[in-house]
């Protein structure tokens, strides 16, 4: 006769208490929650096949998860894992060492290295360094301290290039700023507002609308006391001027006159007298001497019209570039 009939006439009401041994080999009862789920933690071993729904794992290590979908929660650390599909809403302080991320939306990468980005759109943030990358489309709002070694930039708007070399510019419009050096370039159209210290070695300037006053040169020599022999003022290199002349004013005092003449030279050593005053310049009077011949160097010389009768003159050179 079965033993249960001696204690409980109804087998459906039979209850069994299961014990396990702890680390000290003391028996301990296994506990469950209010739904009858076992609360004890499996500390070692292998579960070949298990399905967990709506569970929260608060600690421990999962060596391998295959075909699982994690819909919420936080994973503190993932090592050596491969995620083949799904969506990760937020990754904080992680390092991805290999693999492919098909799509990243609204993420901020604060450090590390991305070996390859294909078909991605970066909408905001800062990229500290890009090495060997090719950007085929899109807009870069700001580039600071970068060096672009090759490739093509289709459009640059509002940028400032502070250093480096641009090998080729095609169809671009530079609206402001300063270009320190242009070597071997051809500008086919447009307007250059200002060129300082540049040398154009070849090509054609189709139109020059105006010549500013920076091409006008004036050299003054004042308070010059005349002597019996001609005394020259500083030599002027007149090869760069189209029109030039010397203005001579006898400031006196007294009544002594002064003579003046223009001398020209090809080498700056041997001089030829080109133009001379005829009657002498009286005190308070002016004479303007315009050279009749052209050579590379020009100077003005002055003297007293009468021996031992000095006076004082002011000499001005005015030249206009071509």
Buried (B, 14 or more C-beta within 10 A) or exposed (E): EEEEEEEEEEEEEEEEEEEEEEEEEEEEEEEEEEEEEEEEEEEEEEEEEEEEEEEEEEEEEEEEEEEEEEEEEEEEEBEEEEEEEEEEEEBEEEEBEEEEEEEBEEEEBEEEEEEEBEEEEBEEEEEEEBEEEEBEEEEEEEBEEEEEEEEEEEEBEEEEEEEEEEEEBEEEEEEEEEEEEEEEEEEEEEEEEEEEEEEEEEEEEEEEEEEEEEEEBEEEBEEBEBEEEBEEBEBBEBEEBEEBBBBBBBBBEEEBBBBBBBBBBEEEEEBEEBBEBEEBBBBEBEBEBEBEEEBBBBBBBBBBBBEEBBBBBBBBBBBBBE
